[in-house]
């Protein structure tokens, strides 16, 4: 006699990452919570300056992303929520984030006021960059070292090597404009 082992899929709730419409992160977070889902949209508080006033505003830490804790059967309800575009996939399946990572992220948001996400994919040591904002606006130089969300760079066109620390958000990569003639 043959015995069968029934393996039922686990419907434990897991954290997934969803991709939202531009500037809809906080709205999607609110809409999901109104539907009874546990969701998390980490925000950072920044001071915005307008011509007539200053105001503290809450901006999403991850532009375009919200975390939601659901079981796999509830995925269709999430997709039909206004502002949700889709789940972020990894290797063909919705990406799962460990509970411990979400807890770490919540702890960091609660503990530190000056949290920001900076992409380092476009800047590396030796790159030629132009400063787009700040004291050395429009100055070009070379990245010497990356330190967190700042870079050490040198300006070699000044007859001396001036080294300064610049936020990565104030840099734009420059294309080598030298033309080579044959």
C-alpha positions as CSV (number, residue, x, y, z in Angstrom):
1,X,0.0,0.0,0.0
2,X,1.3,3.4,-1.0
3,X,1.2,6.2,1.5
4,X,1.0,9.8,0.3
5,X,2.5,12.7,2.1
6,X,0.5,15.8,1.6
7,X,2.7,18.8,1.7
8,X,0.6,21.9,2.1
9,X,2.2,25.2,1.0
10,X,3.1,27.5,3.8
11,X,0.9,30.6,4.0
12,X,2.9,32.4,6.6
13,X,3.0,36.1,6.1
14,X,6.2,37.5,4.6
15,X,7.5,40.9,3.7
16,X,7.4,41.7,0.0
17,X,8.4,44.8,-1.9
18,X,6.0,46.5,-4.2
19,X,6.7,49.1,-6.9
20,X,4.4,52.1,-6.9
21,X,3.4,54.9,-9.2
22,X,5.8,57.9,-9.0
23,X,5.1,59.9,-5.8
24,X,2.5,57.5,-4.6
25,X,4.5,55.7,-1.9
26,X,2.8,57.2,1.2
27,X,-0.7,57.0,-0.5
28,X,-0.2,53.3,-1.3
29,X,1.0,52.7,2.3
30,X,-2.2,54.4,3.6
31,X,-4.5,52.5,1.2
32,X,-2.9,49.1,2.1
33,X,-3.4,49.8,5.8
34,X,-7.0,50.9,5.2
35,X,-7.5,47.4,3.7
36,X,-6.1,45.8,6.8
37,X,-2.6,44.9,5.4
38,X,0.6,45.5,7.4
39,X,2.6,47.8,5.2
40,X,5.7,50.0,5.8
41,X,6.9,53.0,3.9
42,X,10.0,54.3,5.6
43,X,10.2,58.1,5.4
44,X,12.9,60.7,6.2
45,X,12.1,64.2,7.4
46,X,13.8,67.0,5.5
47,X,13.4,70.8,5.6
48,X,12.3,72.3,2.3
49,X,12.9,75.9,1.6
50,X,10.4,77.9,-0.5
51,X,10.7,81.6,-1.3
52,X,8.4,82.6,1.6
53,X,8.8,79.8,4.1
54,X,10.5,76.7,5.4
55,X,8.7,73.5,6.1
56,X,9.6,70.0,7.4
57,X,8.3,67.4,4.9
58,X,8.3,63.6,5.0
59,X,9.8,62.0,1.9
60,X,10.0,58.3,1.2
61,X,13.4,56.8,1.9
62,X,13.1,54.4,-1.1
63,X,11.5,56.2,-4.1
64,X,8.9,54.1,-5.7
65,X,8.9,51.2,-3.1
66,X,6.7,50.1,-0.2
67,X,7.0,47.0,1.9
68,X,3.9,44.9,2.6
69,X,3.5,41.8,4.9
70,X,1.1,39.3,3.3
71,X,0.8,35.6,2.5
72,X,1.1,34.6,-1.1
73,X,-2.6,34.2,-1.6
74,X,-3.2,37.9,-0.9
75,X,-0.9,39.1,-3.8
76,X,-3.8,39.7,-6.2
77,X,-5.5,42.1,-3.7
78,X,-2.3,44.1,-3.5
79,X,-1.9,44.3,-7.3
80,X,-5.5,45.8,-7.5
81,X,-4.7,48.5,-5.0
82,X,-4.7,52.0,-6.5
83,X,-1.2,53.2,-7.1
84,X,0.5,49.7,-7.0
85,X,2.3,48.8,-10.2
86,X,3.7,45.3,-9.3
87,X,5.8,43.3,-7.0
88,X,9.6,43.5,-7.3
89,X,10.8,40.1,-8.5
90,X,13.9,38.2,-7.9
91,X,14.7,35.2,-10.0
92,X,11.2,35.2,-11.4
93,X,9.4,35.3,-8.0
94,X,8.3,38.2,-5.8
95,X,11.2,39.3,-3.7
96,X,10.9,38.4,0.0
97,X,12.6,40.5,2.7
98,X,13.5,39.0,6.0
99,X,11.6,40.1,9.1
100,X,14.9,41.0,10.7
101,X,15.8,43.4,7.9
102,X,12.5,45.2,8.2
103,X,13.1,45.5,12.0
104,X,16.6,46.8,11.4
105,X,15.2,49.4,9.0
106,X,12.5,50.5,11.4
107,X,15.1,50.8,14.2
108,X,17.4,52.9,12.0
109,X,14.5,55.2,11.0
110,X,13.4,55.6,14.6
111,X,16.9,56.2,15.9
112,X,18.6,58.4,13.4
113,X,17.3,61.7,12.0
114,X,19.6,62.1,9.1
115,X,19.0,59.0,7.1
116,X,19.3,59.0,3.3
117,X,19.7,56.5,0.5
118,X,22.5,57.3,-1.9
119,X,23.3,55.3,-5.0
120,X,27.0,54.7,-5.5
121,X,26.5,52.8,-8.8
122,X,27.4,55.8,-10.9
123,X,30.5,57.0,-9.1
124,X,33.8,55.3,-8.6
125,X,37.4,56.2,-7.8
126,X,39.1,57.9,-10.7
127,X,35.9,59.3,-12.3
128,X,35.8,62.8,-13.6
129,X,32.9,64.7,-12.0
130,X,31.4,68.1,-12.0
131,X,29.9,69.6,-8.9
132,X,26.3,70.6,-9.6
133,X,25.5,72.4,-6.4
134,X,27.3,74.1,-3.5
135,X,30.4,76.1,-2.9
136,X,32.4,74.7,-5.8
137,X,29.5,74.8,-8.3
138,X,30.5,73.8,-11.9
139,X,34.0,72.9,-10.8
140,X,35.4,69.7,-12.3
141,X,37.7,67.2,-10.6
142,X,38.6,63.6,-10.0
143,X,37.2,61.3,-7.4
144,X,40.0,60.2,-5.0
145,X,38.0,58.3,-2.5
146,X,34.4,57.5,-1.6
147,X,33.5,57.9,2.1
148,X,29.9,56.9,2.8
149,X,27.7,59.4,1.0
150,X,30.6,61.9,0.4
151,X,33.5,61.8,-1.9
152,X,37.0,63.2,-1.6
153,X,37.9,64.8,-4.9
154,X,40.8,66.9,-6.3
155,X,40.7,69.9,-8.6
156,X,43.8,69.6,-10.7
157,X,43.2,72.6,-13.0
158,X,44.1,75.2,-10.3
159,X,47.9,74.9,-10.4
160,X,47.7,73.0,-7.1
161,X,45.8,70.0,-5.8
162,X,42.9,71.3,-3.8
163,X,41.1,68.4,-2.1
164,X,37.6,68.7,-0.8
165,X,34.8,66.5,0.6
166,X,31.6,66.8,-1.5
167,X,28.2,65.0,-1.1
168,X,27.6,62.5,-3.8
169,X,24.2,64.0,-4.5
170,X,26.0,67.2,-5.7
171,X,28.0,65.4,-8.4
172,X,27.4,64.7,-12.1
173,X,29.7,62.5,-14.1
174,X,31.5,64.3,-16.9
175,X,32.4,62.8,-20.3
176,X,36.0,63.1,-21.4
177,X,35.7,65.9,-23.9
178,X,39.2,65.5,-25.3
179,X,39.1,64.6,-29.0
180,X,41.7,62.3,-30.4
181,X,42.9,62.9,-34.0
182,X,44.5,60.3,-36.2
